[in-house]
Amino acid sequence: MELEKEKPGVREKALSHGMDFPDDIELVMLILGTGTKKMPISTMAKKIVETLDSSNSDQLVQNLVSLPGVGEGKALAIAAALELGRRRNCFRGAHINTPQSIIPFVRNYAICSKEHFLVITLNGGHDIIQIHIVSVGTVNRTIIHPREIFTEAIKENAAAIILCHNHPSGRTMPSDEDIMTTENLIQASKIMGIPILDHLIIDCSTYFSFMEHGLLFTAED
């Protein structure tokens, strides 16, 4: 007897319209993939969502395992998906008033073996709208164009942005190229009318703030 897979159209719906489109039950179906011989995937997903709605975080895995057909593997898959989503989206609406306040939301990029260049878009109250990966380079270099920096900021009607990239070498002092790139982007920001509040270089243990060091950022900016 074949196990029932997620109902037809769920994957297509997600692929065509994005992950915002499926409802909670359909998202659980996508995570699990299949149900059991005695528990169709649609029924299992509905029971899991009901359990999510009635469980505290410290009881979640235990409560999921108690459901018929949901073993430790499925329970941990659901819990892991929730935790990953929480970690990746905990920045939304966070208020940024110092360079240090952005670090918790970009620290995961510090361990990357290649340079990742990020743009953090902010609203008028300097709350985070989104964190975008603009470019992924080599172990010591990534190529940035102003067009890539400001495209998402314009789409999101951002009032300001913060730049950030990691140094896989473990040294956060800016290179000559970092300084030149930042200077060019600041000039572009003045034309675009979207100010750059800072540029951070991060590694696993520390960071360098262009703004804190008065590098290219002045009172006039």
Residue pairs with C-beta under 8 A, 6 or more apart in sequence:
1 37
3 34
3 35
3 36
3 37
3 41
4 34
4 35
4 40
4 41
4 42
5 33
5 34
5 41
6 26
6 29
6 30
6 32
6 33
6 34
6 41
6 42
7 26
7 29
7 41
7 42
10 22
10 26
10 29
10 30
11 30
13 21
13 22
13 26
14 21
14 22
14 26
14 30
19 27
22 30
24 49
24 52
25 42
25 45
25 46
25 49
26 45
28 44
28 45
28 48
28 49
28 78
29 41
29 42
29 45
31 77
31 78
31 81
32 41
32 44
32 45
32 48
32 74
32 77
32 78
33 41
34 41
35 41
35 42
35 43
35 44
35 69
36 44
36 69
38 68
38 69
39 68
39 69
44 67
44 69
44 70
47 67
47 70
48 64
48 67
48 70
48 78
51 60
51 63
51 64
51 67
52 60
52 78
52 82
54 63
55 63
55 64
60 75
60 78
60 79
60 82
61 72
61 75
61 76
61 79
64 70
64 74
64 75
64 78
64 79
65 71
65 72
65 75
87 108
90 105
91 105
91 128
91 131
92 128
92 129
92 130
93 127
93 128
94 101
94 105
94 127
94 128
95 101
95 125
95 126
95 127
96 102
96 120
96 122
96 126
96 127
96 128
96 162
96 197
97 126
99 198
99 200
99 207
99 209
99 211
99 212
102 120
102 162
102 164
102 198
102 200
103 200
103 202
103 207
105 120
105 128
105 131
106 118
106 120
106 131
106 164
106 200
106 202
107 202
109 116
109 118
109 164
109 166
109 202
110 166
110 202
110 203
110 204
111 204
112 166
112 168
113 139
113 168
114 136
114 137
114 138
114 139
114 142
114 168
115 135
115 136
115 137
115 138
115 139
115 140
115 141
115 142
115 165
115 166
115 167
115 168
116 133
116 135
116 136
116 137
116 142
116 165
116 166
117 133
117 134
117 135
117 136
117 137
117 142
117 144
117 163
117 164
117 165
118 131
118 132
118 133
118 134
118 163
118 164
118 165
119 131
119 132
119 134
119 149
119 152
119 153
119 161
119 162
119 163
119 164
120 128
120 130
120 131
120 132
120 161
120 162
120 163
120 164
121 128
121 129
121 130
121 131
121 132
121 152
121 153
121 156
121 158
121 161
122 128
122 129
122 158
122 159
122 160
122 161
122 162
122 197
123 129
123 158
123 159
124 159
126 159
126 160
126 197
129 156
129 158
130 152
130 156
132 152
134 144
134 148
134 149
134 152
135 142
135 143
135 144
135 148
136 142
137 143
139 168
139 169
140 167
140 168
140 169
141 177
142 165
144 181
144 185
146 184
146 185
146 188
149 161
149 163
149 185
149 188
150 161
150 188
150 189
150 192
150 194
152 158
153 161
153 192
153 194
154 192
154 194
158 194
159 194
160 194
160 195
160 196
160 197
161 189
161 194
161 195
161 196
161 197
162 196
162 197
162 198
162 199
162 200
163 182
163 185
163 196
163 198
163 199
163 200
164 199
164 200
164 201
164 202
165 178
165 200
165 201
165 202
166 201
166 202
166 203
167 201
167 202
167 203
168 203
169 203
170 203
170 204
171 203
172 201
172 202
172 203
172 206
172 207
172 208
173 201
173 208
174 182
174 201
174 208
174 210
174 215
178 199
178 201
179 215
179 216
182 196
182 199
182 210
182 215
182 216
183 216
185 196
185 199
186 196
186 216
186 217
186 221
189 195
189 196
195 221
197 211
198 209
198 210
198 211
198 212
198 217
199 209
199 210
199 211
200 207
200 208
200 209
200 210
201 207
201 208
202 208
210 216
210 217
211 217
